[in-house]
Amino acid sequence: MSPVQPVRGGADLLRDIDQSLPERPTLWWLGHAGWVIKYHDIVFYLDPYLSDHFAGAAPPARPRLIASPLDPARIRHADLVLCSHTHAAHMDPETLLPLLAASPHCKLVLPRSAAEYARRIGIDYSRMTTTDSGLRVEFFRNELYVRIYAAPSAHEALDWTVAGGHPYLGYLIRYGDCTIYHAGDCVPYDGLAERLRPFNVTVALLPINGRDPARGVPGNFDAAEAAQLAEEIGARWLIPMHYGMFDFSSVDVNRFVDHMLGFHPAVRFKVFGCGEGWTVPAD
């Protein structure tokens, strides 16, 4: 069975990330909900899922072997890895352990409720920075200053406990005048737009695969809901994620494009190929 290949990956993708020194945030899509964001020489990974694995398919179709765009053991430039929650495609041991070993100065940012899970899979507490809704993580290098805010996400429900806080988080990453919002896994809930609007989101990275519990697809925006949220918060760009896996072809993204062109023509959007890079425009 031939693996599904990313449009760009491996040493070529790592070289592109390493050699760039962007003055504006630059994003590379790693498939699913995974991203690299580089700003000058600061490199963050968001929900990386870099294990080769089989993607399930309904009979009579056969599962496809999904090839990761990057070998996490070769990632030596990571400064922070941000994980939105503990589900396997967002906090993958086979990704995090070799990545953290290869980038020994890197820290893992995660919900405080996820710290015990991270410890069980072999990550030392000293490598973790826990956060929750309303808190801020700061990263400094030379004269550069990046702020990371957390907003609760609802994965079916807006869960919360006294001990653990919110188990599902979205992250708002502020680079100068640019804010990138990564929703993790999320469905619409009352008050979400009001939480996000004050951050003046430049780029919204939103899942679009919807939800169908009967098929084992829980808790995410569909294309129409993602577009509506982007419009409500005034995001300058909407970028879909969490469809297909590492391959570009997907009925979800085709529906997304049709919906955007037909119902939200004023909202700018970009659809990535896996491994593709893009610098956030200044306007």
N, C-alpha and C positions, 0 to 999 in steps of 0.2 A: 504494500500500500504506500503510495507516494505521499510525503508530508505536504501540508499546505505551507507555502513559503511566504514570509513577509516580502513586501516590495523592496525593502531595504533592511539590512541587518548585519550582524556579526562585526567583523573588524572594520568594515566600511562605515557602519553606523557609529561605532565608538570613535573612529577617527574624526568623523564629522562633529561629534559632540566635543571632543577634546580640542580640536583646532579652532573652534569658534570662540570668539570673545565678544558676545553681543551686548551692545549698550541698551537694548530693549529686551525684555524677556523673550526667549525663544523656546518653543515646545517641540518635542518629538513624541509621536504616539507609539506606544509599545503594544497596542492591542488591548481589547477588553476595557478596563478602567485605568490602565497603566500609562504613565507619562514621565518624561524627563523634562524639566524646566531648567534652563541655564540663563543666568544673568551675570554679565561680566565673567568672573571665574567661579561663581557660586552655582553648584549643581544639586538640585533636589530631584528625588524620585517619588512619584505618587502612586500608591497602590500597584507596585510592579508585580506582575505574575509571569515569571520567566521560566517556568517548568515546561518541558516538552510533555504533552499529554494527549489523550484521545478526547475528541469532542463527541458527545453522544448524538445519535440520530435515531429517529423513529424507524421501525422496520417498514419496508425491506432494505432501507438504506443502511450502509455500514458506517460505523464510527470512523472519523478522519483523524489521522495523526497530525496534531498541531505543533509546528516547529516554533520555538521561541525565537524572537528577533535578536536576543542577546544572551550570552552566557553570563550569569550573575557573578561567577568566579573571576571574570575578566574586568569587572567594573571597579576601577581603582580611584575614581574621581568623585564619588558620592559624598556630599556633605551632610545631607539629611535624607531620610526615607520617611515619608508620611503615609501611614496606613489608617484607613477610615474605620475599619472594624475587623473582626476576627475571622470572617468567612474565608475559605481557602483561596479563592481567586483574588483576595485583597490583602491577606496576610499569610503568604505562602512560605512555609519553612524551607522548601527547596530553593526558594529565591533569596530569602532574607539571610539565612545562615552563611552561604558563600559570599553574598554581597558584602555583609558586614565584616567578614574575615578579610576580603580583598580591599576594603576601604576602612582601615582600622580607626580613623578619626571620626567616622560617620556615626550619627545618632539616629535612633528610631523614635519618631513622634507618633503617638498612638493614644486612643482614649484611655483614661485611667482604669476603666473597667477591663481593659484588654491586657494589662500588665502581667497578670498571673498566667494567662494563656501564653504570652510571649516568653515568659520564664520557663514554662513547661516545654516549649519547643526548643529551648537551648539558648535563649538570649539573656545575657546577664543584665540585671537591673541597672548597672552602671552605663549601659548603652542606650537606655530608654529616657525619653522625656515625655511624661504623661500630660494630658491636657483635657479640657472639657469645655462645654459651651460657656462663652463669656470670658474665657481665659486667653492669654496671648503668649506665644512663643517668639523670642527674638533671636535673630542670627546676625552677627557682626563679622565683617572682614574688612580690614583696612578702614576705608571711609564709607563702606557700603553697609546698609542697614535694611534688613528684610524682616517684616512682621508677619506672623501667622496667627490668624484668629480662627476659632472653632465655632461652628454653628451646628445645632442638632439636626440630624437627618432622621426621617421616619421610614423604617424598613418594614412596611405594613402598618406599624404603629409607632408613635413617638414615645419610645420606652425610656424609662428613667428609674434609678434606684438611689437611695440615700448613700449607700456605700460605693456604688460604681459610677454614678452620674449617667450620662447618655452613652449607650454602647455603640451608637452609630453617629459618626460625625461627618460633616463637610468641612473643608478648609478654605479660608479666604487668605490668599497670599499676596501681600502688598509689596510691590517693587516700585519705589518712587511714586509716579502718578498712575501706575497700572496695578489693578487688582484682579487676580485670577481666582475664580471660585470653582472648586472641585467638590461635587456633591456626594461622592461615594455612591452608595445605594440609597435611593430616596424616592418617596412618593409625595405628592402634594399634601400639605396640611395647613390648617388655619394659622396664619401669622408668619409663614415662611418668607413671603415676599417682604413683609414689614421688617423682619430680622435682617434681610440682605440688602435692602435698599440703601441704608446709610453708608454702605461700603463702596458705593459707586462702582459696581462690578464692570470691568472692562471685558473680560472673557469668562463666559460660563461654560464649564465642562459638565454636561448633564447626560445621564443615562437615558436611552430611548427605547429599551427593549420591552417596556410595559410589564404587565403582570398577568399571569395565568396559573393560579395554584394547581389546577388540574394537570398541567404539564410540568409542574415543578419550577415555575418561573414566578418567584415572589417579588413584590415590592419595588417597582421602579417606575419613573415617568414613562409614558409613551411619547411619541413625537409631538402630539398636540399639546400635552401638558408641559413638556420641556419648552416648547416655543412660547406658550403662554407665560410661564415663569420668567423667561428671558425678557419678554416684553414688559412684564409688570415691574421688574427691577431695573429696567433701562440698560440692560447689558448691551455693550457695543458689538459684541460678537457672541454667537452661540456655536459651540462645537459639540457634536454628538459623540457619545462613547457608550461602552457596554452593549455592543451589538456584535454578532458574529463572535469571533475570538481574535485571532491574529490575521485573518483574511479580510479583504476589503468587501467582497461580495456578500450582500445581506439584504433580505427583503425589508428589514427594519430601516436601514439607511435609505433605501429607495423611497419608502413611504415618507420618511422624514423630509427628503428633498422635495417631493411632490407637495407635501403639506406646507413647507416654508414658502415655496414659490406661489402656491395658490392662496394662502391665508395670511401670511406674514411677510409680504414683499419688502417691507421697510426694515426688517431685522436682518442684519448681515450674518452669514454663517459660513463655516468652512468644514468640509468633510476631508478627513485625513486618510491617506494610505498608511499602512503600518510601517513605521520607520521613517516616515516623512517628517521633515522639519519645517517650521514656520515661525517667523518673527512677528510679534504683535505690532501692528502699525501704530504710528504715533497719533494719527487722527481718529 
